[in-house]
Amino acid sequence: MQATSYTYDPVTRCGSVLLDDGTPVEFDAAAFDAGGLLLLRPGQRVRIEGTGEGAALRILLVTLQTF
């Protein structure tokens, strides 16, 4: 699934993304670490993997979207 980086705290390595429909979804440090990223800037396109749907969506991985 694709999303856009919305917030990111480099100290806690937590943040949030916006799904393509505008829904914000938070991610924790484990999801950030699973993607192997060092930094995330607002507005970057990312690929996310998660479990659940809608309000129950839990992000398990955040990585950069590459073309």
All heavy atoms as TSV, in Angstrom:
chain	resi	resn	atom	element	x	y	z
A	1	MET	N	N	0.851	-1.166	0.000
A	1	MET	CA	C	0.000	0.000	0.000
A	1	MET	C	C	0.898	1.231	0.000
A	1	MET	O	O	1.970	1.220	0.592
A	1	MET	CB	C	-0.892	-0.042	1.246
A	1	MET	CG	C	-1.785	1.141	1.409
A	1	MET	SD	S	-2.762	1.098	2.954
A	1	MET	CE	C	-3.590	-0.454	2.828
A	2	GLN	N	N	0.459	2.289	-0.625
A	2	GLN	CA	C	1.229	3.525	-0.662
A	2	GLN	C	C	0.594	4.582	0.229
A	2	GLN	O	O	-0.611	4.566	0.471
A	2	GLN	CB	C	1.294	4.061	-2.083
A	2	GLN	CG	C	2.013	3.159	-3.039
A	2	GLN	CD	C	2.025	3.743	-4.432
A	2	GLN	OE1	O	1.806	4.921	-4.635
A	2	GLN	NE2	N	2.277	2.895	-5.416
A	3	ALA	N	N	1.428	5.501	0.691
A	3	ALA	CA	C	0.965	6.604	1.532
A	3	ALA	C	C	1.963	7.749	1.395
A	3	ALA	O	O	2.976	7.626	0.707
A	3	ALA	CB	C	0.848	6.164	2.981
A	4	THR	N	N	1.679	8.854	2.068
A	4	THR	CA	C	2.560	10.011	2.090
A	4	THR	C	C	2.972	10.277	3.528
A	4	THR	O	O	2.125	10.315	4.423
A	4	THR	CB	C	1.839	11.252	1.518
A	4	THR	OG1	O	1.402	10.957	0.195
A	4	THR	CG2	C	2.760	12.457	1.487
A	5	SER	N	N	4.273	10.459	3.737
A	5	SER	CA	C	4.770	10.761	5.074
A	5	SER	C	C	4.149	12.065	5.554
A	5	SER	O	O	4.123	13.058	4.832
A	5	SER	CB	C	6.295	10.876	5.020
A	5	SER	OG	O	6.784	11.350	6.236
A	6	TYR	N	N	3.657	12.065	6.781
A	6	TYR	CA	C	2.991	13.242	7.323
A	6	TYR	C	C	3.793	13.831	8.485
A	6	TYR	O	O	4.124	15.001	8.484
A	6	TYR	CB	C	1.577	12.861	7.748
A	6	TYR	CG	C	0.720	14.006	8.213
A	6	TYR	CD1	C	0.563	15.136	7.437
A	6	TYR	CD2	C	0.047	13.942	9.421
A	6	TYR	CE1	C	-0.235	16.185	7.859
A	6	TYR	CE2	C	-0.755	14.978	9.853
A	6	TYR	CZ	C	-0.893	16.099	9.068
A	6	TYR	OH	O	-1.680	17.130	9.490
A	7	THR	N	N	4.091	13.002	9.485
A	7	THR	CA	C	4.903	13.460	10.612
A	7	THR	C	C	5.973	12.420	10.897
A	7	THR	O	O	5.810	11.243	10.575
A	7	THR	CB	C	4.068	13.660	11.891
A	7	THR	OG1	O	3.538	12.399	12.305
A	7	THR	CG2	C	2.948	14.658	11.673
A	8	TYR	N	N	7.073	12.865	11.501
A	8	TYR	CA	C	8.126	11.944	11.918
A	8	TYR	C	C	8.952	12.608	13.007
A	8	TYR	O	O	9.343	13.763	12.877
A	8	TYR	CB	C	9.023	11.566	10.732
A	8	TYR	CG	C	10.214	10.742	11.155
A	8	TYR	CD1	C	10.049	9.445	11.608
A	8	TYR	CD2	C	11.487	11.272	11.147
A	8	TYR	CE1	C	11.128	8.687	12.026
A	8	TYR	CE2	C	12.582	10.525	11.555
A	8	TYR	CZ	C	12.395	9.237	11.994
A	8	TYR	OH	O	13.459	8.498	12.408
A	9	ASP	N	N	9.197	11.874	14.095
A	9	ASP	CA	C	10.040	12.348	15.185
A	9	ASP	C	C	11.320	11.515	15.198
A	9	ASP	O	O	11.265	10.324	15.514
A	9	ASP	CB	C	9.302	12.199	16.508
A	9	ASP	CG	C	10.099	12.709	17.700
A	9	ASP	OD1	O	11.333	12.879	17.586
A	9	ASP	OD2	O	9.484	12.920	18.757
A	10	PRO	N	N	12.469	12.121	14.848
A	10	PRO	CA	C	13.709	11.343	14.776
A	10	PRO	C	C	14.185	10.817	16.130
A	10	PRO	O	O	14.957	9.869	16.178
A	10	PRO	CB	C	14.713	12.318	14.172
A	10	PRO	CG	C	14.155	13.666	14.405
A	10	PRO	CD	C	12.668	13.510	14.460
A	11	VAL	N	N	13.720	11.388	17.212
A	11	VAL	CA	C	14.125	10.919	18.541
A	11	VAL	C	C	13.413	9.609	18.885
A	11	VAL	O	O	14.039	8.632	19.296
A	11	VAL	CB	C	13.860	11.995	19.617
A	11	VAL	CG1	C	14.144	11.461	20.999
A	11	VAL	CG2	C	14.686	13.238	19.327
A	12	THR	N	N	12.098	9.576	18.687
A	12	THR	CA	C	11.318	8.377	19.018
A	12	THR	C	C	11.186	7.422	17.835
A	12	THR	O	O	10.788	6.281	18.024
A	12	THR	CB	C	9.902	8.756	19.487
A	12	THR	OG1	O	9.206	9.383	18.398
A	12	THR	CG2	C	9.949	9.673	20.692
A	13	ARG	N	N	11.483	7.897	16.624
A	13	ARG	CA	C	11.340	7.160	15.369
A	13	ARG	C	C	9.885	6.767	15.106
A	13	ARG	O	O	9.598	5.808	14.403
A	13	ARG	CB	C	12.270	5.940	15.328
A	13	ARG	CG	C	13.726	6.322	15.388
A	13	ARG	CD	C	14.685	5.167	15.276
A	13	ARG	NE	N	14.283	3.891	15.828
A	13	ARG	CZ	C	14.330	3.551	17.118
A	13	ARG	NH1	N	14.778	4.417	17.997
A	13	ARG	NH2	N	13.964	2.345	17.512
A	14	CYS	N	N	8.949	7.525	15.659
A	14	CYS	CA	C	7.520	7.322	15.444
A	14	CYS	C	C	6.989	8.451	14.565
A	14	CYS	O	O	7.601	9.503	14.456
A	14	CYS	CB	C	6.763	7.336	16.767
A	14	CYS	SG	S	7.259	6.033	17.899
A	15	GLY	N	N	5.845	8.215	13.964
A	15	GLY	CA	C	5.255	9.261	13.144
A	15	GLY	C	C	3.918	8.832	12.596
A	15	GLY	O	O	3.259	7.942	13.141
A	16	SER	N	N	3.542	9.459	11.481
A	16	SER	CA	C	2.272	9.117	10.848
A	16	SER	C	C	2.387	9.315	9.344
A	16	SER	O	O	3.267	10.023	8.853
A	16	SER	CB	C	1.136	9.978	11.414
A	16	SER	OG	O	1.356	11.338	11.121
A	17	VAL	N	N	1.482	8.659	8.643
A	17	VAL	CA	C	1.381	8.793	7.197
A	17	VAL	C	C	-0.053	9.160	6.863
A	17	VAL	O	O	-0.964	8.968	7.675
A	17	VAL	CB	C	1.776	7.490	6.468
A	17	VAL	CG1	C	3.226	7.129	6.751
A	17	VAL	CG2	C	0.855	6.345	6.814
A	18	LEU	N	N	-0.239	9.685	5.669
A	18	LEU	CA	C	-1.581	9.932	5.159
A	18	LEU	C	C	-1.841	8.935	4.047
A	18	LEU	O	O	-1.069	8.849	3.084
A	18	LEU	CB	C	-1.709	11.351	4.598
A	18	LEU	CG	C	-1.622	12.497	5.595
A	18	LEU	CD1	C	-1.686	13.830	4.859
A	18	LEU	CD2	C	-2.743	12.403	6.613
A	19	LEU	N	N	-2.916	8.166	4.188
A	19	LEU	CA	C	-3.307	7.271	3.116
A	19	LEU	C	C	-3.796	8.114	1.941
A	19	LEU	O	O	-4.045	9.316	2.084
A	19	LEU	CB	C	-4.411	6.329	3.593
A	19	LEU	CG	C	-4.067	5.444	4.797
A	19	LEU	CD1	C	-5.254	4.551	5.143
A	19	LEU	CD2	C	-2.821	4.619	4.533
A	20	ASP	N	N	-3.967	7.510	0.787
A	20	ASP	CA	C	-4.369	8.266	-0.393
A	20	ASP	C	C	-5.747	8.901	-0.257
A	20	ASP	O	O	-6.046	9.877	-0.942
A	20	ASP	CB	C	-4.299	7.380	-1.635
A	20	ASP	CG	C	-2.862	7.079	-2.035
A	20	ASP	OD1	O	-1.945	7.820	-1.604
A	20	ASP	OD2	O	-2.653	6.117	-2.793
A	21	ASP	N	N	-6.574	8.402	0.651
A	21	ASP	CA	C	-7.884	9.023	0.881
A	21	ASP	C	C	-7.826	10.114	1.949
A	21	ASP	O	O	-8.839	10.673	2.341
A	21	ASP	CB	C	-8.934	7.974	1.244
A	21	ASP	CG	C	-8.698	7.308	2.595
A	21	ASP	OD1	O	-7.712	7.645	3.295
A	21	ASP	OD2	O	-9.508	6.428	2.955
A	22	GLY	N	N	-6.604	10.413	2.453
A	22	GLY	CA	C	-6.419	11.480	3.436
A	22	GLY	C	C	-6.469	11.026	4.877
A	22	GLY	O	O	-6.304	11.840	5.789
A	23	THR	N	N	-6.676	9.752	5.122
A	23	THR	CA	C	-6.758	9.226	6.478
A	23	THR	C	C	-5.368	9.153	7.110
A	23	THR	O	O	-4.469	8.538	6.539
A	23	THR	CB	C	-7.363	7.805	6.481
A	23	THR	OG1	O	-8.643	7.846	5.859
A	23	THR	CG2	C	-7.486	7.264	7.895
A	24	PRO	N	N	-5.167	9.784	8.269
A	24	PRO	CA	C	-3.874	9.667	8.948
A	24	PRO	C	C	-3.783	8.356	9.712
A	24	PRO	O	O	-4.754	7.915	10.331
A	24	PRO	CB	C	-3.870	10.862	9.908
A	24	PRO	CG	C	-5.310	11.140	10.175
A	24	PRO	CD	C	-6.063	10.713	8.949
A	25	VAL	N	N	-2.616	7.714	9.632
A	25	VAL	CA	C	-2.372	6.466	10.360
A	25	VAL	C	C	-0.997	6.580	11.003
A	25	VAL	O	O	-0.018	6.936	10.337
A	25	VAL	CB	C	-2.412	5.241	9.420
A	25	VAL	CG1	C	-2.187	3.960	10.209
A	25	VAL	CG2	C	-3.728	5.172	8.664
A	26	GLU	N	N	-0.922	6.281	12.294
A	26	GLU	CA	C	0.345	6.382	13.021
A	26	GLU	C	C	1.153	5.108	12.875
A	26	GLU	O	O	0.607	4.031	12.649
A	26	GLU	CB	C	0.074	6.663	14.495
A	26	GLU	CG	C	-0.573	8.014	14.718
A	26	GLU	CD	C	-0.758	8.338	16.187
A	26	GLU	OE1	O	-0.440	7.485	17.042
A	26	GLU	OE2	O	-1.227	9.439	16.474
A	27	PHE	N	N	2.479	5.251	12.989
A	27	PHE	CA	C	3.364	4.089	13.021
A	27	PHE	C	C	4.319	4.244	14.192
A	27	PHE	O	O	4.609	5.354	14.631
A	27	PHE	CB	C	4.123	3.894	11.698
A	27	PHE	CG	C	5.041	5.030	11.328
A	27	PHE	CD1	C	6.349	5.082	11.796
A	27	PHE	CD2	C	4.604	6.039	10.486
A	27	PHE	CE1	C	7.197	6.126	11.450
A	27	PHE	CE2	C	5.445	7.078	10.127
A	27	PHE	CZ	C	6.740	7.126	10.604
A	28	ASP	N	N	4.808	3.107	14.693
A	28	ASP	CA	C	5.722	3.131	15.828
A	28	ASP	C	C	7.159	2.895	15.367
A	28	ASP	O	O	7.425	2.692	14.180
A	28	ASP	CB	C	5.303	2.117	16.895
A	28	ASP	CG	C	5.259	0.688	16.382
A	28	ASP	OD1	O	5.839	0.400	15.308
A	28	ASP	OD2	O	4.646	-0.153	17.063
A	29	ALA	N	N	8.086	2.920	16.313
A	29	ALA	CA	C	9.507	2.764	15.992
A	29	ALA	C	C	9.796	1.401	15.366
A	29	ALA	O	O	10.647	1.295	14.483
A	29	ALA	CB	C	10.350	2.950	17.253
A	30	ALA	N	N	9.082	0.361	15.768
A	30	ALA	CA	C	9.310	-0.966	15.201
A	30	ALA	C	C	8.991	-0.988	13.709
A	30	ALA	O	O	9.724	-1.585	12.913
A	30	ALA	CB	C	8.476	-2.002	15.941
A	31	ALA	N	N	7.927	-0.320	13.297
A	31	ALA	CA	C	7.567	-0.254	11.879
A	31	ALA	C	C	8.596	0.555	11.101
A	31	ALA	O	O	8.967	0.193	9.982
A	31	ALA	CB	C	6.183	0.362	11.716
A	32	PHE	N	N	9.085	1.637	11.687
A	32	PHE	CA	C	10.111	2.449	11.024
A	32	PHE	C	C	11.398	1.643	10.885
A	32	PHE	O	O	11.998	1.596	9.810
A	32	PHE	CB	C	10.367	3.733	11.822
A	32	PHE	CG	C	11.376	4.631	11.183
A	32	PHE	CD1	C	11.038	5.449	10.130
A	32	PHE	CD2	C	12.684	4.648	11.633
A	32	PHE	CE1	C	11.984	6.263	9.522
A	32	PHE	CE2	C	13.634	5.451	11.042
A	32	PHE	CZ	C	13.283	6.272	9.983
A	33	ASP	N	N	11.823	0.978	11.945
A	33	ASP	CA	C	13.055	0.186	11.920
A	33	ASP	C	C	12.956	-0.978	10.926
A	33	ASP	O	O	13.951	-1.332	10.293
A	33	ASP	CB	C	13.387	-0.342	13.306
A	33	ASP	CG	C	13.764	0.770	14.276
A	33	ASP	OD1	O	14.080	1.891	13.834
A	33	ASP	OD2	O	13.731	0.507	15.496
A	34	ALA	N	N	11.786	-1.570	10.781
A	34	ALA	CA	C	11.601	-2.702	9.866
A	34	ALA	C	C	11.851	-2.293	8.419
A	34	ALA	O	O	12.247	-3.114	7.597
A	34	ALA	CB	C	10.196	-3.277	10.014
A	35	GLY	N	N	11.651	-1.019	8.106
A	35	GLY	CA	C	11.849	-0.540	6.738
A	35	GLY	C	C	13.281	-0.183	6.408
A	35	GLY	O	O	13.602	0.070	5.249
A	36	GLY	N	N	14.147	-0.134	7.410
A	36	GLY	CA	C	15.554	0.155	7.166
A	36	GLY	C	C	15.867	1.602	6.840
A	36	GLY	O	O	16.943	1.908	6.321
A	37	LEU	N	N	14.962	2.504	7.143
A	37	LEU	CA	C	15.189	3.921	6.856
A	37	LEU	C	C	16.035	4.573	7.937
A	37	LEU	O	O	16.066	4.125	9.083
A	37	LEU	CB	C	13.856	4.659	6.757
A	37	LEU	CG	C	12.910	4.208	5.649
A	37	LEU	CD1	C	11.585	4.946	5.760
A	37	LEU	CD2	C	13.531	4.433	4.284
A	38	LEU	N	N	16.711	5.663	7.574
A	38	LEU	CA	C	17.466	6.458	8.538
A	38	LEU	C	C	16.739	7.749	8.887
A	38	LEU	O	O	16.923	8.299	9.963
A	38	LEU	CB	C	18.846	6.791	7.979
A	38	LEU	CG	C	19.735	5.593	7.653
A	38	LEU	CD1	C	21.046	6.066	7.035
A	38	LEU	CD2	C	19.993	4.766	8.891
A	39	LEU	N	N	15.914	8.242	7.958
A	39	LEU	CA	C	15.230	9.525	8.114
A	39	LEU	C	C	13.990	9.519	7.244
A	39	LEU	O	O	13.959	8.848	6.213
A	39	LEU	CB	C	16.165	10.665	7.683
A	39	LEU	CG	C	15.637	12.084	7.780
A	39	LEU	CD1	C	15.399	12.471	9.235
A	39	LEU	CD2	C	16.630	13.059	7.159
A	40	LEU	N	N	12.998	10.270	7.637
A	40	LEU	CA	C	11.777	10.397	6.852
A	40	LEU	C	C	11.348	11.853	6.889
A	40	LEU	O	O	11.276	12.463	7.958
A	40	LEU	CB	C	10.690	9.503	7.453
A	40	LEU	CG	C	9.453	9.259	6.633
A	40	LEU	CD1	C	9.798	8.615	5.290
A	40	LEU	CD2	C	8.502	8.350	7.391
A	41	ARG	N	N	11.085	12.405	5.716
A	41	ARG	CA	C	10.672	13.812	5.619
A	41	ARG	C	C	9.198	13.897	5.234
A	41	ARG	O	O	8.722	13.079	4.435
A	41	ARG	CB	C	11.510	14.525	4.566
A	41	ARG	CG	C	12.949	14.645	4.956
A	41	ARG	CD	C	13.712	15.497	3.944
A	41	ARG	NE	N	15.085	15.629	4.363
A	41	ARG	CZ	C	16.101	14.964	3.819
A	41	ARG	NH1	N	15.893	14.124	2.827
A	41	ARG	NH2	N	17.320	15.153	4.261
A	42	PRO	N	N	8.481	14.881	5.761
A	42	PRO	CA	C	7.076	15.064	5.376
A	42	PRO	C	C	6.948	15.240	3.863
A	42	PRO	O	O	7.764	15.911	3.234
A	42	PRO	CB	C	6.660	16.338	6.110
A	42	PRO	CG	C	7.597	16.415	7.277
A	42	PRO	CD	C	8.901	15.850	6.779
A	43	GLY	N	N	5.961	14.582	3.299
A	43	GLY	CA	C	5.698	14.689	1.874
A	43	GLY	C	C	6.310	13.578	1.036
A	43	GLY	O	O	5.963	13.434	-0.132
A	44	GLN	N	N	7.209	12.787	1.616
A	44	GLN	CA	C	7.794	11.681	0.863
A	44	GLN	C	C	6.756	10.587	0.655
A	44	GLN	O	O	5.971	10.289	1.548
A	44	GLN	CB	C	8.991	11.080	1.600
A	44	GLN	CG	C	10.228	11.922	1.549
A	44	GLN	CD	C	11.382	11.261	2.278
A	44	GLN	OE1	O	11.280	10.979	3.468
A	44	GLN	NE2	N	12.468	11.027	1.580
A	45	ARG	N	N	6.778	9.988	-0.541
A	45	ARG	CA	C	5.910	8.840	-0.797
A	45	ARG	C	C	6.555	7.616	-0.173
A	45	ARG	O	O	7.760	7.401	-0.303
A	45	ARG	CB	C	5.720	8.621	-2.297
A	45	ARG	CG	C	4.815	9.633	-2.938
A	45	ARG	CD	C	3.395	9.575	-2.422
A	45	ARG	NE	N	2.677	8.438	-2.979
A	45	ARG	CZ	C	1.444	8.105	-2.646
A	45	ARG	NH1	N	0.776	8.800	-1.753
A	45	ARG	NH2	N	0.857	7.073	-3.204
A	46	VAL	N	N	5.764	6.845	0.538
A	46	VAL	CA	C	6.269	5.654	1.209
A	46	VAL	C	C	5.394	4.457	0.860
A	46	VAL	O	O	4.250	4.600	0.435
A	46	VAL	CB	C	6.315	5.839	2.746
A	46	VAL	CG1	C	7.316	6.905	3.139
A	46	VAL	CG2	C	4.952	6.172	3.308
A	47	ARG	N	N	5.986	3.289	1.045
A	47	ARG	CA	C	5.247	2.042	0.934
A	47	ARG	C	C	5.061	1.540	2.350
A	47	ARG	O	O	6.001	1.548	3.148
A	47	ARG	CB	C	6.028	1.023	0.111
A	47	ARG	CG	C	5.267	-0.271	-0.125
A	47	ARG	CD	C	6.036	-1.214	-1.028
A	47	ARG	NE	N	7.279	-1.667	-0.436
A	47	ARG	CZ	C	7.404	-2.699	0.395
A	47	ARG	NH1	N	6.318	-3.361	0.777
A	47	ARG	NH2	N	8.579	-3.063	0.867
A	48	ILE	N	N	3.846	1.133	2.670
A	48	ILE	CA	C	3.574	0.610	4.004
A	48	ILE	C	C	2.978	-0.784	3.894
A	48	ILE	O	O	2.336	-1.123	2.903
A	48	ILE	CB	C	2.631	1.527	4.816
A	48	ILE	CG1	C	1.294	1.705	4.099
A	48	ILE	CG2	C	3.281	2.869	5.082
A	48	ILE	CD1	C	0.246	2.444	4.914
A	49	GLU	N	N	3.239	-1.575	4.908
A	49	GLU	CA	C	2.600	-2.879	5.050
A	49	GLU	C	C	1.987	-2.902	6.434
A	49	GLU	O	O	2.565	-2.369	7.388
A	49	GLU	CB	C	3.616	-4.006	4.897
A	49	GLU	CG	C	4.196	-4.112	3.504
A	49	GLU	CD	C	5.194	-5.233	3.361
A	49	GLU	OE1	O	5.287	-6.093	4.271
A	49	GLU	OE2	O	5.890	-5.246	2.336
A	50	GLY	N	N	0.819	-3.490	6.526
A	50	GLY	CA	C	0.163	-3.519	7.818
A	50	GLY	C	C	-0.864	-4.613	7.923
A	50	GLY	O	O	-1.059	-5.406	7.003
A	51	THR	N	N	-1.534	-4.624	9.053
A	51	THR	CA	C	-2.612	-5.571	9.293
A	51	THR	C	C	-3.862	-4.790	9.658
A	51	THR	O	O	-3.781	-3.686	10.189
A	51	THR	CB	C	-2.274	-6.556	10.435
A	51	THR	OG1	O	-2.083	-5.810	11.645
A	51	THR	CG2	C	-1.030	-7.352	10.123
A	52	GLY	N	N	-5.004	-5.376	9.383
A	52	GLY	CA	C	-6.265	-4.718	9.691
A	52	GLY	C	C	-6.679	-3.774	8.577
A	52	GLY	O	O	-5.965	-3.574	7.600
A	53	GLU	N	N	-7.841	-3.182	8.760
A	53	GLU	CA	C	-8.393	-2.251	7.784
A	53	GLU	C	C	-9.043	-1.076	8.496
A	53	GLU	O	O	-9.426	-1.179	9.653
A	53	GLU	CB	C	-9.434	-2.947	6.912
A	53	GLU	CG	C	-8.886	-4.044	6.039
A	53	GLU	CD	C	-9.971	-4.701	5.197
A	53	GLU	OE1	O	-11.097	-4.194	5.170
A	53	GLU	OE2	O	-9.670	-5.722	4.577
A	54	GLY	N	N	-9.196	0.007	7.768
A	54	GLY	CA	C	-9.874	1.177	8.306
A	54	GLY	C	C	-9.226	1.681	9.576
A	54	GLY	O	O	-8.007	1.808	9.669
A	55	ALA	N	N	-10.039	1.944	10.585
A	55	ALA	CA	C	-9.537	2.474	11.856
A	55	ALA	C	C	-8.661	1.476	12.598
A	55	ALA	O	O	-7.889	1.857	13.477
A	55	ALA	CB	C	-10.705	2.902	12.739
A	56	ALA	N	N	-8.744	0.187	12.241
A	56	ALA	CA	C	-7.957	-0.846	12.907
A	56	ALA	C	C	-6.622	-1.117	12.204
A	56	ALA	O	O	-5.900	-2.021	12.594
A	56	ALA	CB	C	-8.761	-2.136	12.980
A	57	LEU	N	N	-6.295	-0.328	11.171
A	57	LEU	CA	C	-5.045	-0.537	10.444
A	57	LEU	C	C	-3.855	-0.292	11.362
A	57	LEU	O	O	-3.748	0.746	12.019
A	57	LEU	CB	C	-4.960	0.391	9.231
A	57	LEU	CG	C	-3.674	0.323	8.414
A	57	LEU	CD1	C	-3.484	-1.065	7.809
A	57	LEU	CD2	C	-3.682	1.378	7.324
A	58	ARG	N	N	-2.963	-1.264	11.411
A	58	ARG	CA	C	-1.726	-1.155	12.193
A	58	ARG	C	C	-0.570	-1.330	11.232
A	58	ARG	O	O	-0.444	-2.358	10.561
A	58	ARG	CB	C	-1.678	-2.235	13.275
A	58	ARG	CG	C	-0.414	-2.138	14.105
A	58	ARG	CD	C	-0.478	-3.066	15.319
A	58	ARG	NE	N	0.794	-2.984	16.015
A	58	ARG	CZ	C	1.755	-3.904	15.898
A	58	ARG	NH1	N	1.588	-4.953	15.131
A	58	ARG	NH2	N	2.886	-3.754	16.548
A	59	ILE	N	N	0.289	-0.320	11.146
A	59	ILE	CA	C	1.416	-0.349	10.220
A	59	ILE	C	C	2.552	-1.173	10.817
A	59	ILE	O	O	2.958	-0.957	11.957
A	59	ILE	CB	C	1.893	1.079	9.889
A	59	ILE	CG1	C	0.776	1.836	9.174
A	59	ILE	CG2	C	3.153	1.047	9.039
A	59	ILE	CD1	C	1.097	3.281	8.862
A	60	LEU	N	N	3.066	-2.105	10.010
A	60	LEU	CA	C	4.154	-2.981	10.437
A	60	LEU	C	C	5.482	-2.610	9.788
A	60	LEU	O	O	6.539	-2.993	10.296
A	60	LEU	CB	C	3.828	-4.435	10.094
A	60	LEU	CG	C	2.536	-4.985	10.677
A	60	LEU	CD1	C	2.271	-6.385	10.139
A	60	LEU	CD2	C	2.604	-4.990	12.186
A	61	LEU	N	N	5.444	-1.895	8.657
A	61	LEU	CA	C	6.653	-1.545	7.922
A	61	LEU	C	C	6.432	-0.251	7.157
A	61	LEU	O	O	5.378	-0.059	6.558
A	61	LEU	CB	C	7.002	-2.669	6.926
A	61	LEU	CG	C	8.188	-2.403	6.033
A	61	LEU	CD1	C	9.089	-3.601	5.998
A	61	LEU	CD2	C	7.730	-2.063	4.634
A	62	VAL	N	N	7.432	0.626	7.210
A	62	VAL	CA	C	7.436	1.860	6.426
A	62	VAL	C	C	8.747	1.916	5.668
A	62	VAL	O	O	9.819	1.795	6.269
A	62	VAL	CB	C	7.345	3.123	7.322
A	62	VAL	CG1	C	7.387	4.383	6.492
A	62	VAL	CG2	C	6.104	3.103	8.187
A	63	THR	N	N	8.685	2.051	4.360
A	63	THR	CA	C	9.892	2.183	3.554
A	63	THR	C	C	9.616	3.151	2.412
A	63	THR	O	O	8.457	3.454	2.140
A	63	THR	CB	C	10.385	0.815	3.050
A	63	THR	OG1	O	11.683	0.946	2.489
A	63	THR	CG2	C	9.451	0.227	2.020
A	64	LEU	N	N	10.653	3.624	1.742
A	64	LEU	CA	C	10.451	4.562	0.639
A	64	LEU	C	C	9.830	3.874	-0.557
A	64	LEU	O	O	10.143	2.725	-0.867
A	64	LEU	CB	C	11.779	5.197	0.225
A	64	LEU	CG	C	12.380	6.179	1.215
A	64	LEU	CD1	C	13.676	6.737	0.655
A	64	LEU	CD2	C	11.436	7.297	1.549
A	65	GLN	N	N	8.961	4.589	-1.222
A	65	GLN	CA	C	8.356	4.111	-2.470
A	65	GLN	C	C	9.316	4.409	-3.591
A	65	GLN	O	O	9.721	5.550	-3.768
A	65	GLN	CB	C	7.018	4.822	-2.713
A	65	GLN	CG	C	6.367	4.469	-4.024
A	65	GLN	CD	C	5.937	3.020	-4.092
A	65	GLN	OE1	O	5.507	2.437	-3.102
A	65	GLN	NE2	N	6.041	2.441	-5.249
A	66	THR	N	N	9.744	3.403	-4.313
A	66	THR	CA	C	10.646	3.617	-5.435
A	66	THR	C	C	9.945	3.243	-6.719
A	66	THR	O	O	9.066	2.383	-6.741
A	66	THR	CB	C	11.934	2.799	-5.290
A	66	THR	OG1	O	11.593	1.428	-5.185
A	66	THR	CG2	C	12.727	3.228	-4.070
A	67	PHE	N	N	10.352	3.893	-7.790
A	67	PHE	CA	C	9.728	3.644	-9.095
A	67	PHE	C	C	10.654	2.880	-9.984
A	67	PHE	O	O	11.791	2.904	-9.936
A	67	PHE	CB	C	9.348	4.969	-9.758
A	67	PHE	CG	C	8.350	5.734	-8.949
A	67	PHE	CD1	C	8.744	6.772	-8.137
A	67	PHE	CD2	C	7.011	5.391	-8.981
A	67	PHE	CE1	C	7.831	7.476	-7.384
A	67	PHE	CE2	C	6.104	6.083	-8.235
A	67	PHE	CZ	C	6.504	7.132	-7.433
